[in-house]
Amino acid sequence: MTSEPLRAVDIHIVDDDADVRDGLAWLFDSRGWQARTWAGGEALLAAARQRQASGDWGLAVVLLDVRMQPLSGPLTFEQLKTLGCPWPVLFLTGHGDVGTAVDAVKNGAWDFLEKPFQDNMLVDRVEQAMQAALHVSQAEREAGRLRHALASLSPREREVLDELLRGHYNKNIAEHLGITARTVEFHRANIFEKMGVESAIELAHKLGRLAPWGEGR
């Protein structure tokens, strides 16, 4: 992956130590990446709530210090999770905080980085998180396209789709639905075109990633 897509990913640096914030921001700015700094978890959460309200989280990763007052890094992380924030979170931790950071990773954080940082190691880990953010975004766009395609199917096409996913052949589908095999072929072709697939196997594979895709039908 080229560095160009990474420029679309914001890096949120959350640390109550201004020297740490400024140093990290300078490091990432020197790589051509977008860094935003926050003096505490509450400020980051306010920005996150705005993103949630807009329905567009955008692309970002978070560097979150463990020891902050009044809201610690782990508590900030919990609230981000409650908001449904999809951004990968890397904890910044001192030696005495490693256990806390490891627990956070077990609870869904992306990684933890122990102070003091080695620049190259830090940049590599953050770049991995940025690429993960890009991957998630691409997966979400594909899921959205599939859901839109599903919504565009006619009631009869949905019936044929259900039969296809059960592994039934055109003849069996025609018998079950009381229509001709030729009509089944017509609906099948429309379904494949709308869903952007070339086979029932590919269709099942893609819809499997949407599970439970049938909810709310």
C-alpha positions as CSV (number, residue, x, y, z in Angstrom):
1,M,0.0,0.0,0.0
2,T,1.4,3.4,-0.9
3,S,1.7,6.2,1.7
4,E,-0.9,8.3,-0.1
5,P,-4.0,6.5,1.5
6,L,-2.4,6.9,4.9
7,R,-2.5,10.7,4.6
8,A,-6.3,10.4,4.8
9,V,-6.0,8.8,8.3
10,D,-6.0,11.2,11.3
11,I,-3.7,10.4,14.2
12,H,-5.3,11.5,17.5
13,I,-2.6,12.0,20.2
14,V,-4.1,12.1,23.7
15,D,-1.7,12.8,26.5
16,D,-1.7,15.3,29.4
17,D,2.0,15.9,28.9
18,A,2.4,18.7,26.5
19,D,6.0,17.8,25.6
20,V,4.9,14.2,24.7
21,R,2.0,15.5,22.6
22,D,4.1,18.1,20.7
23,G,7.0,15.6,20.2
24,L,4.7,13.0,18.7
25,A,2.9,15.5,16.6
26,W,6.2,16.7,15.2
27,L,7.3,13.1,14.4
28,F,4.1,12.3,12.5
29,D,3.9,15.6,10.8
30,S,7.5,15.0,9.5
31,R,6.2,11.8,7.8
32,G,3.4,13.7,6.1
33,W,0.7,12.3,8.3
34,Q,-2.1,14.3,10.0
35,A,-1.7,14.5,13.7
36,R,-4.2,16.1,16.1
37,T,-3.5,16.6,19.8
38,W,-5.7,16.4,22.8
39,A,-4.8,17.2,26.4
40,G,-7.2,14.7,27.9
41,G,-9.8,12.0,27.2
42,E,-12.8,14.3,27.7
43,A,-11.7,16.5,24.7
44,L,-11.2,13.4,22.5
45,L,-14.6,12.1,23.5
46,A,-16.3,15.4,22.6
47,A,-14.8,15.1,19.1
48,A,-15.8,11.5,18.9
49,R,-19.4,12.3,19.8
50,Q,-19.5,14.8,17.0
51,R,-18.3,12.1,14.6
52,Q,-20.9,9.7,16.0
53,A,-23.7,12.3,15.5
54,S,-22.6,13.0,11.9
55,G,-22.7,9.3,11.1
56,D,-19.2,9.5,9.6
57,W,-16.4,8.4,11.8
58,G,-13.8,9.0,9.1
59,L,-10.4,7.4,9.2
60,A,-8.3,7.7,12.4
61,V,-6.2,5.9,15.0
62,V,-5.8,7.0,18.6
63,L,-2.6,7.1,20.7
64,L,-4.0,7.2,24.3
65,D,-2.0,7.7,27.4
66,V,-2.8,5.4,30.3
67,R,-2.3,7.8,33.2
68,M,-4.4,10.9,32.7
69,Q,-6.6,13.0,35.0
70,P,-9.5,13.2,35.6
71,L,-10.3,10.6,32.9
72,S,-7.7,7.8,32.5
73,G,-6.8,6.2,29.2
74,P,-8.7,2.9,30.0
75,L,-11.9,4.8,31.0
76,T,-11.6,6.9,27.9
77,F,-11.3,3.8,25.8
78,E,-14.3,2.2,27.5
79,Q,-16.4,5.3,26.5
80,L,-15.1,5.2,23.0
81,K,-16.3,1.6,22.7
82,T,-19.7,2.6,24.1
83,L,-19.9,5.2,21.3
84,G,-19.2,2.5,18.8
85,C,-15.9,4.2,17.7
86,P,-14.2,2.1,15.1
87,W,-10.7,3.7,15.4
88,P,-7.8,1.5,16.4
89,V,-6.5,2.5,19.9
90,L,-2.9,2.2,20.9
91,F,-2.1,2.8,24.6
92,L,0.9,4.8,25.6
93,T,2.2,3.5,28.8
94,G,5.0,3.9,31.4
95,H,6.7,0.8,32.8
96,G,4.3,0.6,35.8
97,D,1.3,0.7,33.5
98,V,2.1,-2.3,31.3
99,G,-0.3,-4.6,33.1
100,T,-3.1,-2.1,32.6
101,A,-2.2,-1.7,28.9
102,V,-2.1,-5.4,28.3
103,D,-5.6,-5.7,29.9
104,A,-6.8,-3.0,27.6
105,V,-5.5,-4.9,24.6
106,K,-7.3,-8.0,25.8
107,N,-10.4,-5.8,26.0
108,G,-10.1,-4.8,22.3
109,A,-7.4,-2.1,22.1
110,W,-5.1,-2.4,19.1
111,D,-1.8,-2.4,20.9
112,F,0.3,-0.7,23.6
113,L,3.5,1.3,23.3
114,E,5.9,1.6,26.2
115,K,7.6,4.9,26.9
116,P,10.2,6.0,26.0
117,F,9.5,5.3,22.3
118,Q,11.9,4.4,19.6
119,D,10.8,6.5,16.7
120,N,11.1,3.8,14.0
121,M,9.3,1.2,16.1
122,L,6.6,3.8,17.0
123,V,6.0,4.8,13.4
124,D,5.9,1.2,12.2
125,R,3.2,0.3,14.8
126,V,1.1,3.3,14.1
127,E,1.4,2.7,10.4
128,Q,0.1,-0.9,10.9
129,A,-2.9,0.6,12.9
130,M,-3.5,3.1,10.1
131,Q,-3.6,0.4,7.5
132,A,-6.0,-1.6,9.7
133,A,-8.2,1.5,9.8
134,L,-8.2,1.7,6.0
135,H,-9.0,-2.0,5.7
136,V,-11.9,-1.7,8.1
137,S,-13.2,1.3,6.1
138,Q,-13.0,-0.7,2.8
139,A,-14.8,-3.6,4.4
140,E,-17.5,-1.3,5.7
141,R,-18.0,0.3,2.2
142,E,-18.3,-3.2,0.7
143,A,-20.8,-4.2,3.4
144,G,-22.8,-1.1,2.7
145,R,-22.8,-1.8,-1.1
146,L,-24.1,-5.3,-0.4
147,R,-26.8,-4.1,1.9
148,H,-27.9,-1.6,-0.6
149,A,-28.0,-4.3,-3.3
150,L,-30.0,-6.5,-1.1
151,A,-32.5,-3.8,-0.5
152,S,-32.9,-3.3,-4.2
153,L,-34.1,-6.9,-4.8
154,S,-37.7,-7.4,-5.5
155,P,-39.8,-9.7,-3.2
156,R,-39.6,-12.5,-5.8
157,E,-35.9,-12.1,-6.2
158,R,-35.5,-12.4,-2.4
159,E,-37.4,-15.6,-2.5
160,V,-35.2,-16.9,-5.3
161,L,-32.1,-15.7,-3.3
162,D,-33.2,-17.7,-0.2
163,E,-33.6,-20.8,-2.4
164,L,-30.2,-20.3,-3.9
165,L,-28.5,-19.9,-0.5
166,R,-30.1,-23.2,0.5
167,G,-28.2,-24.8,-2.4
168,H,-31.3,-25.6,-4.5
169,Y,-31.1,-26.0,-8.3
170,N,-33.2,-24.0,-10.7
171,K,-35.6,-26.8,-11.2
172,N,-36.2,-27.3,-7.5
173,I,-36.6,-23.5,-7.0
174,A,-39.2,-23.4,-9.8
175,E,-41.2,-26.2,-8.1
176,H,-41.0,-24.6,-4.7
177,L,-42.1,-21.2,-5.9
178,G,-44.6,-22.3,-8.6
179,I,-42.8,-20.6,-11.4
180,T,-41.0,-21.8,-14.5
181,A,-37.3,-22.7,-14.6
182,R,-36.7,-20.0,-17.2
183,T,-38.2,-17.4,-14.8
184,V,-35.9,-18.6,-12.1
185,E,-32.9,-18.1,-14.5
186,F,-34.1,-14.6,-15.2
187,H,-34.3,-13.7,-11.5
188,R,-31.0,-15.4,-10.8
189,A,-29.3,-13.3,-13.4
190,N,-30.8,-10.1,-12.0
191,I,-29.7,-11.1,-8.5
192,F,-26.1,-11.8,-9.6
193,E,-25.9,-8.5,-11.5
194,K,-27.3,-6.4,-8.6
195,M,-25.0,-8.2,-6.0
196,G,-22.0,-8.0,-8.3
197,V,-21.2,-11.7,-8.2
198,E,-20.8,-14.4,-10.9
199,S,-21.8,-17.5,-8.9
200,A,-24.0,-18.7,-6.1
201,I,-20.9,-19.7,-4.2
202,E,-19.5,-16.2,-4.4
203,L,-22.9,-14.8,-3.4
204,A,-23.0,-17.0,-0.3
205,H,-19.5,-16.1,0.6
206,K,-20.1,-12.4,0.4
207,L,-23.4,-12.6,2.3
208,G,-21.8,-14.7,4.9
209,R,-19.7,-11.8,5.9
210,L,-22.9,-9.7,6.4
211,A,-24.3,-12.2,8.9
212,P,-26.9,-11.7,10.3
213,W,-27.8,-10.1,7.0
214,G,-31.4,-11.4,7.1
215,E,-32.3,-9.3,10.2
216,G,-34.9,-6.6,9.5
217,R,-36.0,-8.0,6.2
